[in-house]
Amino acid sequence: MPGRPRRPETMDFQDFQKAFTGHIRDPKGSARSKGVPARRMKVYNELLYNNVEGFLLACFPVCRAILGQGKW
């Protein structure tokens, strides 16, 4: 609800989520969330990328064939 103050633990969680997703979108320009080891973040990034790529490939197989591996 607008105007309703957030509880401190909610703020902490939302700040964590913002940093976590920011690092996924831009690993070089956004710091990793505190408390998340680099190795775990790398695994999460790879799983997310592979899932999204799998969805796109299943829905748009012709696009990959046209674009080729380099641009895909």
For each residue, the residues with C-beta under 8 A, 3 or more apart:
1: 4
2:
3:
4: 1
5:
6: 10 11 14
7: 10 11
8: 11 12
9: 12 13
10: 6 7 13 14
11: 6 7 8 14 15
12: 8 9 15 16
13: 9 10 16 17
14: 6 10 11 17 18
15: 11 12 18 19
16: 12 13 19 20 33 34
17: 13 14 20 21
18: 14 15 21 22
19: 15 16 22 23 30 31 32 33 34
20: 16 17 23 24 32 33 36
21: 17 18 24 25
22: 18 19 25 26 30 31
23: 19 20 26 27 30 31 32 33 41
24: 20 21 27 44 45 48
25: 21 22 30
26: 22 23 29 30
27: 23 24 30 32 45
28:
29: 26
30: 19 22 23 25 26 27
31: 19 22 23
32: 19 20 23 27 36 38 41
33: 16 19 20 23 36 41
34: 16 19
35:
36: 20 32 33 40 41
37: 40 41
38: 32 41 42
39: 42 43
40: 36 37 43 44
41: 23 32 33 36 37 38 44 45
42: 38 39 45 46
43: 39 40 46 47
44: 24 40 41 47 48
45: 24 27 41 42 48 49
46: 42 43 49 50
47: 43 44 50 51
48: 24 44 45 51 52
49: 45 46 52 53
50: 46 47 53 54
51: 47 48 54 55
52: 48 49 55 56
53: 49 50 56 57
54: 50 51 57 58
55: 51 52 58 59
56: 52 53 59 60 63 64
57: 53 54 60 61 64
58: 54 55 61
59: 55 56
60: 56 57 63 64
61: 57 58 64 65
62: 65 66
63: 56 60 66 67 72
64: 56 57 60 61 67 68 69 72
65: 61 62 68
66: 62 63
67: 63 64 70 71 72
68: 64 65 71 72
69: 64 72
70: 67
71: 67 68
72: 63 64 67 68 69
